[in-house]
């Protein structure tokens, strides 16, 4: 059944909200369960992408047990090292099983991820790294088939671009490789640090995560992974954006301050008040109209592409001009025309959008195109006059745990309803 959100804008947000565990940290760690054969993961968000990962692991023959915010995985008797089309198609992150399967079982057959709404998103860098480690990789019938005789070997890998998924695949493969792997120009995202910590807790020998050189001393096996996932920095940033649009005063709990500094600085530059109450708590307050502020998305520690749409939504109502440049994905502006339907003044020029702040947004029907674009439309709806209806919210359910429930607890008027449209 297709659903939509119906939002009556104009209510300020007030109260306290707790950030869930990180989606993009949970996914690779769940696949790291393939390496260890035993995993107990805590603080896992209840999301569609987590369901898909669990389904994939259970299809492979792992025993998967779900409890509220926990996942337990145990190796079964016979493991099928394959990720089929229908699951990879619904979640590109399925590609993260490739490195672990190869390292642990010496072979893998994974459907090649197809196109994506936000850009081409090839996996060539993942494949190059694994082939350098000794895997024989072929692509046929839409599948990546990878094999290695014996163990993968530790090598030096220099990425052309600090790819997040590519770094995660190489890191997981290197854990069980023979000898030392040095990953250069590695992605520095906090989710990679979380993955490295989870692996280390099980006996993996990893150093340098969070910098652009990660060194891994391969071991023959690792033990059980028992780990609690970091809070979701993008969900936390999205709540900053929600207050920046709707106004009000909100305390955010489990707020990963240290890894959100680029985002915090930009919201502060725009005039939002963000007060650190403790290591894990902030108070966010909006006083008057925000100022137009420029951003350029960059690999971590720069401004994250996953916050670009939500920041743009905020700037639609700020005073003056904001210039928003997207450098990570080539087509991540699908929300621009939808925000324009709410009355925003936006002009796309290549990989840049010029936002001219308007006095008000007015509710309309809009359609979500990808996860973060959906979030930008929902929070814009909180600030728009009258009613905004957001369609295709299944995108949102992939990555935000109970967003409407959390927003409602802060006083927003947002309801989930059956869609009258076929989407
Ligand atoms: C991760 O995707 C995140 N997904 C994305 O979050 C996030 O937007 C992205 O990193 C950037 O921060 C997960 O963690 C599951 P990349 P990933 O490899 O790993 C190009 C969300 O909304 N590239 O760093 O796929 C690629 O096309 C999602 O939660 C190659 O050319 O990102 C892109 O332009 C969306 N060849 C750029 O690098 C490759 O082999 C960054 O991709 C790999 C990547």
Boltz pocket constraint, residues with backbone or C-beta under 6 A from the ligand:
constraints:
  - pocket:
      binder: B
      contacts: [[A, 23], [A, 24], [A, 25], [A, 27], [A, 93], [A, 119], [A, 120], [A, 121], [A, 122], [A, 123], [A, 124], [A, 125], [A, 126], [A, 127], [A, 161], [A, 162], [A, 163], [A, 164], [A, 165], [A, 166], [A, 187], [A, 191], [A, 304], [A, 305], [A, 306], [A, 328], [A, 329], [A, 330], [A, 371], [A, 372], [A, 399]]
      max_distance: 6.0
